[in-house]
Amino acid sequence: MALSRRGVAAILLSLALIGGVLLLPYLDAAAFIVRAADMPGRAGTFASWRAARFVREPVIDVPTRQGSVAARFYRPAGAFARTVLLMPGVHRDGIDEARLVGLADDLAATGFGVLTIAAPDLQRYKITPQVTDVIEDAVKWASGQTVYAPDGKVGLVGISFSGGLSVVAAGRDSIRDRVAFVMSFGGHGDLARVMHYLCSGEVLGNLEQAKRSSAVYGADQVSVHPPHDYGVAVTLLSLADRVVPADQVEALSRGIDGFLLASSLAMTDTAAATREFARMRDYALTLPEPSQTLMTYVNDRAVDKLGPLLLPIVDGLKDHPAMPSLSAERAAPPAAPVFLLHGVDDNVIPSIETVLLAEHLKGKATVHGLLSGLITHAEVNRTPTATEVWRLAQFWRQIMSY
């Protein structure tokens, strides 16, 4: 029997509604990317329209084996399906770091509950096994709180060096079944390999094979760029006790810490950063040798001089007993799905790390990788294209399904 015009219209409307419901998660994922990239115009208006209301709750203490660690919960106004533990990278501001707060805001506006927690060692610019322990303990605690995890599971997102360490933690027996998914945002697969890169500009391993595999993860061409001086300074700080006499370690560390502070300030307060950089240049002159020379290299961002001095020490640590706690490729793979997101031109942790880790995890875990031209190092701040936004939206849609 032929349908009336009214009947046809009703069917078309129903199909449109069904299509809208099916597409809504993708629209929400796209809105998240638009907000994170601060896109203006109609896209920004749409993203604001889709944003959920949320509140930042007061700081709480989370118990870990390293002591109580400060955390802050971003609570959506309505019901939320999943809490995400968001771990910042190497930065002294911890959970108050401006870019971390912005990302937490964007995630909460997408409907996630977000608990930000900062490992104390990373706030001191130290990459240690204790950081992985803090991540493990934080997941164990949060997943046991029904207010955060009604089903006993949380998502885990680590930024920069926290990314690789989060993948390590997610594979540990005490929390394997408590992690809904784990995401490494600009993270590493092998810490020794990254340290070698930071000191030499070279990536160890089968680089050509990794480059050929990179197309699978969204990059037609991935290359290795000269390393950023920030990463080399962090490496020197970690190795200060191996490169200067014991009575100089504290003073040199204080100087490097000041330089790293100035580098962080450069993103938010140019005048304060300029003053701190000048203070560190004056400070270098007060140090005895060899600290004075090393601090001068730091101030001059002389990667070409500092890197070769550190390289033999770094390479000597590649088989250190602590490396399995610091490198996802040397640890048990997570039971949860693993998401690896990286800026294709990253020069702090090279994007080839995501390719190498993804290839390593194949057959051992469910892994999704994406190299994006929209991202620099662990932040979305490049001029967006429709293709890049869509790729990121598809990637985030998969995460949101867990």
Number of C-alpha atoms within 10 A of each C-alpha: 3 6 8 9 9 9 11 12 12 12 12 12 12 12 12 12 12 12 11 13 12 11 11 13 19 20 20 22 25 26 27 28 27 24 25 20 19 17 17 12 8 9 15 17 14 17 25 15 10 19 19 18 14 18 14 16 12 9 14 13 12 18 16 18 12 14 11 13 18 17 23 23 23 24 23 21 14 9 10 14 15 21 27 28 29 30 28 30 27 24 21 20 16 23 25 17 15 13 17 21 19 15 18 26 25 21 25 28 27 26 26 24 29 29 26 23 25 28 30 21 18 21 17 17 21 19 22 17 16 18 24 24 21 26 27 24 20 25 27 22 15 22 25 17 13 11 9 24 19 14 14 16 25 30 28 26 24 24 25 22 27 31 30 32 34 32 34 27 33 33 21 19 13 13 21 20 18 22 24 23 24 30 27 28 27 31 33 33 30 22 26 21 20 24 26 25 26 31 29 20 20 18 17 11 10 9 16 9 11 19 19 14 20 26 15 13 18 18 18 12 11 20 14 19 16 17 23 17 25 18 22 25 28 24 21 24 23 16 17 22 16 13 17 16 12 10 9 17 17 12 17 25 20 14 24 23 19 18 25 27 18 23 18 18 17 16 11 12 11 14 11 14 21 14 11 20 20 14 15 22 18 12 18 23 14 12 18 12 14 13 23 18 15 24 26 20 19 26 20 12 16 15 23 15 14 22 25 15 16 22 16 12 14 22 15 10 15 16 10 10 9 12 19 18 22 29 25 28 22 15 20 20 22 27 21 21 20 23 24 27 26 31 26 26 21 24 21 25 30 29 28 26 23 31 30 22 22 25 17 17 20 11 8 12 16 16 20 19 22 25 29 23 21 23 23 19 21 25 20 21 15 14 12 17 10 8 10 18 21 16 18 23 22 17 20 20 18 16 19 19 10 13
